[in-house]
Amino acid sequence: MSEQSTAPSDHTDHTDHTDLRETVRRRYAAAAVKVTEGSTACCGPAPVEVDENFGSTLYPAAERAGLPTEAVAASLGCGNPTAVAELREGEHVLDLGSGGGIDVLLSARRVGPTGKAYGLDMTEEMLALALANAEKAGATNVEFLKGTIEAIPLPANTVDVVISNCVINLSVDKPAVFTETFRVLGPGGRIGVSDIVADDTLTPEQRAERGDYAGCIAGALSFTEYRAGLEAVGFTGIDITPTHPVADGMHSAVIRATKPRN
């Protein structure tokens, strides 16, 4: 099968893209508001309701300890990318779709005071929540940026690692996400991403039957499409490892890849 036939493609028009992005934005804005409003109640924020395949329970208790309760409650991801990325002291890391900031705060711990953790999100409510969480955590080596993962507001070659937790599947233009991720990474930079991936046997229609776009299911790429999309922009050493099922033929997976040094 040729790379052209396996690379991710967009069959929806611009209006559909805008509508899907707005649907996603509204869902995550509502989640942020729920957590923020809950934090003013006597018992603190309740976690946003997701099933056992998503959320803060995918992080070890030791990692959750010491984080603001609002950051933990707002976790909507499908994995723990800060662990799979093997972050090191002094590195600069970018979290695509940083939400309430849990992965940025964990990254900031791992890279230490000589490193830096960026969070990128398009949702005002999530950014406000993340900034509040960073202040509560006393994290000084973090910066949150407003923007989309298809047009990352950072110069080329500025980060060592890109992480993301169940967000790339929400994008309406995944080739742009892969291109931008490759651009902002320095030579030898790497990605460590948790995302939803579909079996190659499932058609886009079958994926949509298993869940909606904003729920991280309908927009998922297949294993072959994901690999082809990363290869098309220049990534090497691509490894896609499923970790647990989230629907019939759909998996949470860890995706690793490297930007060549030359």
N, C-alpha and C positions, 0 to 999 in steps of 0.2 A: 504494500500500500504506500502511495507516495505521501510525502510530507504535506503537500498541498491539500490532499484529500482528508488529512487527519487534523490539520490545524483548526483551532476554534474559529467559528464564523458567526457573523451576526446577520440574522435574517429579518430582524424586526426593524421598523423604520424609526426615524428620530422621535416621533411622537410617542411611540411605545417605550423607547428608551427613557424619555423624560418622565412618563407616567410611572414606570417601574422604579426609577431612582427616587421619585417623590414618595411612592408607597414604602420603600425601604426607609427613607428618611423619617417619615411619620411614625413608623413602628418603633424605631430606636429613640426618637425624641420622646415618645410616650413612655418608653421603658425608663429613660433618664428621669423624667418627671415623677414617675412612680417611686423611684428610689429616693429622689430628693425630698419629696413630700413625706415619705415614710420616715426619713431621718429626723423629722420634727415631732414624730409621735413618741409616746413613752417607751416603747419597746425597740425603737430603732428601725431601720429599713428592713423590709422583707425582701428576699431574693425575687428577682423577676421570674415569673413562672415559665419554666422550660422543662422538658423531660430529662430523664437521667443521662441522656447522651450529650447534653449541653450544660454549660454553667460552671460555677465555682467548685463543684465537687470533683472536677477533673484536676484540681490542684491539690498537692499534699497539704495536710493541715499545717505543717511547719512553715510552708510558704505563705499560707493565708494569714498566719499569725503576725500581728504587728501592722497589718495593712488596715486602712480605714474600712469600717464595715460597709460604707457606701460603695467602695471600689469592688469589694467582694460580691455584694448584692447585685451589682450591675453587670456581672460577668455573664456573657451570652455565648461564649465561644464553644468550640467543639474539641479543644485540646489544650496543651500547655506549651506554646511555642518558645517561651523563654528557656525551657529545658532542652528542647530539641535543637535549638540554635547554638547551644554550648557557648554562651557569651563569656567573654574574657575581660579582665581588668583593662580599663583604658579604651575600650572600643566605643564607637559611635553606632547606635542602633536606632532603626526607624520601625515603628509599629504602624502598619496600614490598617485604618479603621480602629482607632484606639479606644473608642467607647468611654467607659468610666475610668479607664486608666490603669487597670490591674496589671496588664502586661508591661506597660511603661514603668510602673513603680517597681515591679520585680526586676525588670531589665536594669533600672537605675541602681538597684542594690548590687547586681552582678558585675556591672562595669565599673562601679566605684566612683570616687570623686574625680578621677582623671578621665573618666569616660562621660558619655552623654546619651540620654534616651529621648528621642523625639516621638511624639504621638501625632498622628494625622487623622482628622475626622471631619465630616461634612456637616455634622449635626450640632447646632449651637448649644442645645440642651446637654448633650453628652460632653462637649468641650467645657462647659461651665462646671459640670459635675467633676470632670477629670482635674480641672484646675483646683477646685476645692479639695479634692482628695490628695493632690500633690502637696498642698499647703498643710493639710492635717498630718501627712506622713513626714513632713519636714524635708522633702526631696528637693534639693537645689540643683541637681544635674539633669533636670527634665525641661522639655519645652513642647508645648502643644500648638499645633498648626491647624488652621482651618483650610480645608480644600478637599479635593476628590483624589482617589487613588489612581485615577486615569491621568491626572495632571499634578504630579507631586511638586509642591512649592519649595523645592530645595535645588541647589546647583548640582551639576554632574559630579560624580566621584567624591561625594561628601560623607558617605556612611560605609561602615564595615559590614553591617548585617541588616537585613530586612526581615522582620517577622510579621506575622498576621495570624489572627485567630478566627477562622470561619467567616472571612469577609470577602475574599476574592470571588467566591461563588456568587456574591451579591452584585458584582459589577455587571453593567450592561455592555462593557467593552473590555473584555479580558485581554485581548492583544495589546491594548494601550497600557493596561496595568503591567504586563510583562515587560513592555518596552521601557516604561518609566522606572520600574524597579531596577532593570539592568543599567539604566542611565545613571541613577543616583549612587549606585554601588561603585566603590573604587575597585581597581584591578585586584583580583584575588578575593573580592567580597563574596558574601554568600547569603542565601536565603534559608530560613528555617520556618516553615509555614505549616499551620494546621488548617485543613480545609475539608470540604465535602467533595468526594469524587465518586463518580458513577461507574458501574461495570460497563465495559465496552459494548455489551449486548443490548443495553438500554437505549432506546431512541429518546430524543428530547421530549417527545410527547409522553413517553412512559415515565420519564423523570418527573414531569409536571403532575402526573397522576399520583405521585407519592408524597407530594407536599408543594406548598406555594413558593414563590420566588423569595419573598421577604423572610420566609421560614428556613432559608438556606438549602432548599432541596431542588426546586425547578431549575435554578440557574447553574447547577453543578456541571462541570466538564467531566467527560469520561477519562479514564486513565490514559488512553492513547492521545486524546485531545490535549490534556494537560501537558504531557511530555512534549508533544509537538509544538505547543505554544511557547514553552520555555526554550526549546531548541531553536525555534525560528528567530528569536532575538539574540541568541548567542550563548545561552547558558550551557554549561557542561557538568558532568558528574551528577546527573539528575537521578534522584532516588525518590520513588513514591511508595510509601509503605502504609497500608491500611491498618488502623488501630482498633476500631470497633464499628459495628454496623449501626446505622441510624435509620434505615428503612430498607425494604427489600431491594437488594442490588445497589445500595448506596452506603458509603462508608465515610467515617471520619478518617483522615489520612494525614501522615506527616510527609511533607514535600521538602526535599533538600536539593540545592543546586549551587553552582559556583560560577562567578564571572571570571573568565580566564585572565591571567596576569599580562598577556600580551595581545 
